Amino acid sequence: MNTQTPSLSPDIYSILSQTQRLRVSDGKIKPVLDGCSNSSQLLVLIWSQLGDFDNLEYAWWLVREKEKLRSTGITIRAIGIGNRNSGIKFCEYTGFPAEWLFVDTKAEIHALLGLYRGLSIQFPMLSTSQKAWLNLMLMCAGIGSPGTLKEVFRGYKGDKKAPQLIADEEIVRGTPLPPIKGSFFKAAGGTGFQRPFELATLRLRNMTEVLNNWNTYVPDSSYLTQRGGTFHFCSQGKLIYEHRDRGILGFAENMSNPLSFILYK
């Protein structure tokens, strides 16, 4: 189990079982574990800002592997920073089910669970939002965000330990570039693994989506640096796996295959 703070971890399941947030599907304040009592497994994702590229990528993996996840009998819930409009936009773009997603406008659940706030240098004479932006830029450069630059480069150079991400007949749209057919990556590197520029192209599409809808995805920029976490429980509520994000593009222990902790054990 990846427990970055094993001895100091709060009773995570207890906290979650007492937490209520706005559910994106119907706009109602509901317990985040509503409907989870009979689940054989429970996966709870605490996401950063819903406009954070990490979350768009994480949701992409979950939607991609939805049939495999369904076959495990696992129930999924997620809490992201934002409001209902953020959540609706996120679900429309990613295909993540709105009934699984809750929103926390002030990142209160992140604080309760002791998740990494991100770099928080207190620059004088700047507003809270301006400080968050500057700290975010530093994190993008790898400061206070271990592994970020390495992960960015992996998106460009390819990864033979990762699966192929774009099918040969798939056409990638929604970037500043002309539509790109998946067979382009086959010519560039082969098949059956993550080819050069393949992941970078998907990330560019995510970036374009967020920047074009910034105020919807990020209604309050005060929490730009806040990181999230992944918590996997058995049917008795016992924590069997956790991952606490330590930086940007660090939402999984194994970024080559982020769901390997649950699908390929």
Secondary structure as UniProt FT lines:
FT   TURN            6..8
FT   HELIX           12..17
FT   STRAND          20..23
FT   TURN            24..26
FT   STRAND          29..31
FT   TURN            32..35
FT   TURN            37..38
FT   STRAND          41..49
FT   TURN            50..51
FT   HELIX           53..64
FT   HELIX           66..72
FT   STRAND          74..81
FT   HELIX           84..94
FT   HELIX           98..100
FT   STRAND          101..104
FT   TURN            105..106
FT   HELIX           108..112
FT   TURN            113..114
FT   TURN            124..125
FT   HELIX           128..140
FT   TURN            141..144
FT   TURN            146..147
FT   HELIX           148..157
FT   TURN            160..161
FT   TURN            168..169
FT   STRAND          171..172
FT   STRAND          180..181
FT   HELIX           183..189
FT   TURN            196..197
FT   HELIX           198..212
FT   HELIX           214..217
FT   HELIX           221..223
FT   TURN            224..225
FT   STRAND          229..234
FT   TURN            235..236
FT   STRAND          239..244
FT   TURN            248..249
FT   TURN            255..256
FT   TURN            258..259
FT   HELIX           260..263
//
